[in-house]
Amino acid sequence: MKFVSLLLFLACAHFVCARPALVFTSLTELGWQVHIKDLESGEIRAISKNAGDKRTPKYCAVSNRIITRGPRGTIVAYDEQGNETELVNIPNCGDISVFPGKEDVLFTRLTTGNPQRQQIWKATPPFPKENSERITAVPKGSLRQVQPDASGTSFLASHLWRFGEERIVLLKEREDKGLIFEFVPLTPEMRTAAYPGWLQDEQWVCSYRVSKRNYDLYRGSVGEEKFQPLLETKEFSEFGSTFDAQSNRLYFERLSREGFWSLACLDLETLEVIALNLPAESKEPFFTDLPDTWFP
């Protein structure tokens, strides 16, 4: 009986004692700081509390740390106690993403000798690491954002090539070509699309510019030409999003006409928009399951 009780306890500790949560940045007196929100209880906790903006936080389950871009553009990590560790000490990194099932960190950064061109790089343990591995070489232009799929072999990226054109592209590994990836544009020419994210079954979502002052959420599917609106509003512009497959909800950031940042979620079945009531301006959401030790 004691052995069975122990197994039940361990099962609970491993599988049950995790909470659906959002990792995001919220505006404080010290700048944009990393926060977490328990989506069941509504509890909110500040993780970073040192001066300077933190950007695009992500949660790495392998290391049980929140990874974010620090004030100088280096990449840092925070543990459950809020202790900071530097992972990549190269300044001026761009967008960051966690690599599925690993501690590796993906990020965009400027190519040496070409200040107009960003590529995708990967840093691996042990950290910190001054020299990271470049994993892409696209034909032209600059890659601003990156989002790997669940296998880590295909990437969505935003590709800025010329004035007035930023497209969502699919990058697929080609073993025979080294750094050269199969390069597949997914959004129209001479239009602006950014903030790509994966949904289910090779579906994806992005922020698409529909007018001079307005961006809406659009959805597409790899291998299909279909590209259509997902959420159209006039009072907000919708940007970076994150998907919760269990509830089939898309959490996203939005900017009001008055310049106020907030978070909301979209039920993909009913298309109902639900505002997240947060005490301050907030943006850059990342959905994950956090161990309950993050909410002491």
C-alpha positions as CSV (number, residue, x, y, z in Angstrom):
1,M,0.0,0.0,0.0
2,K,2.8,2.4,0.9
3,F,4.5,1.6,-2.5
4,V,1.2,2.4,-4.4
5,S,0.8,5.6,-2.5
6,L,4.3,6.6,-3.4
7,L,3.7,5.9,-7.1
8,L,0.5,8.0,-6.9
9,F,2.4,10.8,-5.3
10,L,5.1,10.7,-7.9
11,A,2.6,10.6,-10.7
12,C,0.8,13.7,-9.3
13,A,4.1,15.5,-8.9
14,H,5.1,14.8,-12.5
15,F,1.9,15.1,-14.4
16,V,-0.8,16.9,-12.3
17,C,1.2,19.6,-10.5
18,A,1.6,21.8,-13.5
19,R,-0.5,24.8,-14.4
20,P,-1.5,26.3,-17.7
21,A,0.1,29.6,-17.7
22,L,1.2,32.6,-19.7
23,V,4.7,34.1,-19.7
24,F,4.6,37.7,-20.8
25,T,6.1,41.1,-20.3
26,S,4.4,43.8,-18.4
27,L,5.3,47.5,-18.0
28,T,6.7,48.5,-14.6
29,E,8.8,51.4,-13.2
30,L,11.8,49.4,-14.2
31,G,10.7,48.9,-17.8
32,W,9.1,45.8,-19.4
33,Q,9.6,43.0,-16.9
34,V,8.8,39.2,-17.2
35,H,5.6,38.1,-15.5
36,I,3.7,34.8,-15.3
37,K,0.0,34.3,-15.0
38,D,-1.7,31.1,-13.7
39,L,-4.6,30.8,-16.2
40,E,-6.8,28.8,-13.7
41,S,-6.5,30.9,-10.6
42,G,-5.6,34.2,-12.2
43,E,-2.5,34.6,-9.9
44,I,0.2,36.9,-11.4
45,R,3.8,36.9,-10.4
46,A,6.7,39.2,-11.4
47,I,9.8,37.1,-12.3
48,S,12.4,39.7,-13.3
49,K,12.9,42.8,-11.2
50,N,16.1,44.4,-12.4
51,A,16.2,47.6,-14.4
52,G,15.9,47.5,-18.2
53,D,13.5,46.1,-20.7
54,K,13.1,42.3,-21.1
55,R,11.7,41.1,-24.4
56,T,10.0,38.1,-25.9
57,P,10.2,35.7,-23.0
58,K,9.9,31.9,-23.6
59,Y,9.8,28.9,-21.2
60,C,12.3,26.0,-21.6
61,A,10.8,22.9,-20.0
62,V,14.2,21.0,-20.2
63,S,16.0,23.5,-18.1
64,N,12.9,24.8,-16.2
65,R,13.8,28.4,-16.9
66,I,12.3,31.4,-18.6
67,I,14.5,32.7,-21.4
68,T,14.4,36.3,-22.5
69,R,16.3,39.0,-24.2
70,G,17.9,41.3,-21.7
71,P,18.5,45.1,-21.8
72,R,21.7,45.0,-23.9
73,G,20.3,42.5,-26.3
74,T,22.0,39.5,-24.7
75,I,20.0,36.4,-23.8
76,V,19.4,35.6,-20.1
77,A,17.4,33.0,-18.2
78,Y,15.4,33.2,-14.9
79,D,14.7,30.3,-12.6
80,E,11.8,29.9,-10.2
81,Q,13.4,32.2,-7.6
82,G,14.0,35.0,-10.1
83,N,17.8,34.4,-10.3
84,E,19.3,35.6,-13.6
85,T,21.9,33.7,-15.6
86,E,23.4,34.9,-18.9
87,L,23.1,32.4,-21.7
88,V,24.3,34.3,-24.8
89,N,26.6,37.2,-24.2
90,I,26.5,38.6,-27.7
91,P,24.7,42.0,-27.6
92,N,21.9,43.1,-29.9
93,C,20.3,39.7,-30.5
94,G,16.8,40.0,-32.0
95,D,13.9,37.6,-31.7
96,I,14.4,34.5,-29.6
97,S,12.8,31.1,-29.5
98,V,13.3,27.8,-27.6
99,F,14.2,24.7,-29.5
100,P,11.8,21.8,-29.0
101,G,12.9,19.2,-26.4
102,K,16.3,20.8,-25.9
103,E,18.1,23.6,-24.0
104,D,19.2,25.1,-27.3
105,V,18.2,28.7,-27.9
106,L,17.3,30.1,-31.4
107,F,17.7,33.8,-32.0
108,T,18.1,36.2,-34.8
109,R,21.2,38.5,-35.0
110,L,23.0,40.7,-37.5
111,T,25.5,39.0,-39.8
112,T,29.1,40.2,-39.3
113,G,30.0,42.8,-41.8
114,N,26.4,43.4,-43.0
115,P,24.4,45.5,-40.7
116,Q,21.3,45.2,-42.9
117,R,21.1,41.5,-42.7
118,Q,19.9,39.3,-39.8
119,Q,20.0,35.5,-39.9
120,I,19.0,32.7,-37.5
121,W,21.5,31.4,-35.0
122,K,21.5,28.7,-32.4
123,A,23.3,28.6,-29.0
124,T,23.8,25.3,-27.2
125,P,25.0,24.4,-23.6
126,P,27.2,25.0,-21.9
127,F,26.3,28.7,-21.4
128,P,27.4,31.5,-21.8
129,K,28.6,31.1,-25.3
130,E,30.2,33.8,-27.3
131,N,30.4,32.0,-30.6
132,S,27.0,30.5,-31.7
133,E,26.2,28.5,-34.7
134,R,24.5,30.1,-37.7
135,I,21.8,27.7,-39.0
136,T,20.4,29.6,-42.0
137,A,21.6,31.3,-45.2
138,V,18.6,32.6,-47.1
139,P,19.0,34.0,-50.6
140,K,18.3,37.6,-49.8
141,G,17.2,39.9,-47.0
142,S,16.8,39.8,-43.3
143,L,15.1,37.3,-41.0
144,R,13.5,39.1,-38.1
145,Q,11.5,36.4,-36.2
146,V,11.7,32.7,-36.0
147,Q,9.4,29.9,-34.8
148,P,10.4,26.2,-35.0
149,D,7.8,23.5,-35.5
150,A,7.4,20.6,-33.0
151,S,10.1,18.5,-34.8
152,G,12.6,21.3,-34.9
153,T,13.3,20.7,-38.6
154,S,11.0,23.4,-40.1
155,F,10.9,27.0,-39.2
156,L,8.4,29.9,-39.7
157,A,10.2,33.2,-40.1
158,S,9.4,36.8,-41.1
159,H,11.6,37.8,-44.1
160,L,12.2,41.5,-44.7
161,W,13.7,41.9,-48.2
162,R,12.7,45.3,-49.6
163,F,10.7,48.4,-48.5
164,G,7.0,47.6,-48.1
165,E,7.5,43.9,-48.1
166,E,7.9,41.5,-45.1
167,R,6.7,38.0,-45.8
168,I,6.1,34.9,-43.7
169,V,8.3,32.2,-45.1
170,L,8.8,28.5,-44.4
171,L,12.4,27.3,-44.0
172,K,12.8,23.5,-44.3
173,E,16.1,21.7,-43.7
174,R,18.0,20.2,-46.6
175,E,20.8,17.9,-45.6
176,D,22.5,18.1,-48.9
177,K,22.8,21.9,-48.8
178,G,24.4,22.7,-45.5
179,L,23.1,26.0,-44.3
180,I,20.9,26.5,-47.3
181,F,17.2,25.9,-46.5
182,E,14.3,25.3,-48.7
183,F,12.8,28.7,-48.8
184,V,9.0,28.9,-49.3
185,P,7.1,32.2,-49.1
186,L,3.7,31.9,-47.6
187,T,2.3,35.4,-47.8
188,P,1.8,37.8,-50.7
189,E,4.5,40.0,-52.3
190,M,4.7,43.7,-51.5
191,R,2.7,43.3,-48.3
192,T,3.7,43.2,-44.6
193,A,3.3,40.1,-42.5
194,A,5.1,39.3,-39.2
195,Y,4.9,37.5,-35.9
196,P,4.5,33.9,-37.3
197,G,3.3,31.1,-35.0
198,W,2.2,27.5,-35.4
199,L,-1.3,26.1,-34.8
200,Q,-2.2,22.4,-35.3
201,D,-1.8,20.2,-38.4
202,E,0.7,22.5,-40.2
203,Q,-1.6,25.5,-39.8
204,W,0.0,28.8,-38.9
205,V,-1.0,32.3,-37.9
206,C,0.6,35.7,-38.4
207,S,-0.1,39.4,-38.1
208,Y,-1.0,40.9,-41.4
209,R,-1.1,44.6,-42.3
210,V,-4.5,45.5,-43.8
211,S,-4.2,49.2,-43.8
212,K,-1.7,52.0,-42.8
213,R,-2.7,51.8,-39.1
214,N,-4.2,48.4,-38.7
215,Y,-2.9,44.8,-38.4
216,D,-5.2,41.7,-38.2
217,L,-4.6,38.1,-37.4
218,Y,-4.5,35.8,-40.5
219,R,-4.3,32.1,-40.8
220,G,-2.8,29.8,-43.4
221,S,-1.8,26.1,-43.9
222,V,1.5,24.7,-45.2
223,G,1.0,23.2,-48.7
224,E,-2.2,25.1,-49.3
225,E,-2.7,28.5,-51.0
226,K,-5.5,29.4,-48.6
227,F,-4.6,32.5,-46.6
228,Q,-7.5,34.2,-44.9
229,P,-8.5,36.5,-41.9
230,L,-8.8,34.9,-38.5
231,L,-9.6,38.0,-36.5
232,E,-10.5,41.4,-37.9
233,T,-10.9,44.4,-35.7
234,K,-10.7,48.2,-36.2
235,E,-10.1,49.3,-32.6
236,F,-7.0,47.2,-32.2
237,S,-4.0,46.0,-34.1
238,E,-3.2,42.3,-33.3
239,F,0.4,41.1,-33.2
240,G,2.4,38.3,-31.5
241,S,0.4,35.2,-30.6
242,T,0.8,31.8,-28.8
243,F,-1.4,28.7,-29.1
244,D,-2.8,26.5,-26.4
245,A,-3.8,23.2,-28.2
246,Q,-5.6,21.8,-25.2
247,S,-8.2,24.6,-25.0
248,N,-7.9,25.5,-28.7
249,R,-7.3,29.1,-27.8
250,L,-4.9,31.6,-29.3
251,Y,-3.4,34.2,-26.9
252,F,-2.2,37.4,-28.5
253,E,-1.0,40.9,-27.9
254,R,-3.0,43.9,-29.2
255,L,-2.3,47.6,-29.5
256,S,-5.2,50.0,-29.2
257,R,-5.7,53.1,-31.2
258,E,-4.6,55.1,-28.2
259,G,-1.3,53.2,-28.0
260,F,-2.1,50.9,-25.0
261,W,-0.8,47.3,-25.1
262,S,-2.9,44.5,-23.7
263,L,-3.4,40.7,-24.0
264,A,-6.5,38.8,-25.1
265,C,-7.4,35.3,-26.2
266,L,-9.4,34.0,-29.2
267,D,-11.5,30.8,-28.9
268,L,-10.8,29.2,-32.3
269,E,-14.1,27.3,-32.2
270,T,-16.5,30.2,-31.4
271,L,-14.1,33.0,-32.5
272,E,-15.0,34.8,-29.2
273,V,-12.4,37.3,-28.0
274,I,-11.8,37.4,-24.3
275,A,-9.8,40.2,-22.8
276,L,-7.2,39.3,-20.1
277,N,-7.6,41.8,-17.3
278,L,-4.1,42.7,-16.2
279,P,-3.0,45.5,-13.9
280,A,-0.6,47.2,-16.4
281,E,0.2,47.3,-20.1
282,S,1.3,43.9,-21.2
283,K,2.5,42.1,-24.4
284,E,4.6,39.3,-25.8
285,P,2.6,36.3,-24.5
286,F,4.0,32.7,-24.5
287,F,1.7,29.8,-23.4
288,T,3.1,26.9,-21.5
289,D,2.5,24.5,-18.6
290,L,4.5,25.7,-15.6
291,P,5.3,23.5,-12.6
292,D,3.4,24.8,-9.6
293,T,6.7,25.6,-7.9
294,W,6.7,28.8,-10.0
295,F,3.7,29.9,-7.9
296,P,4.8,29.5,-4.3
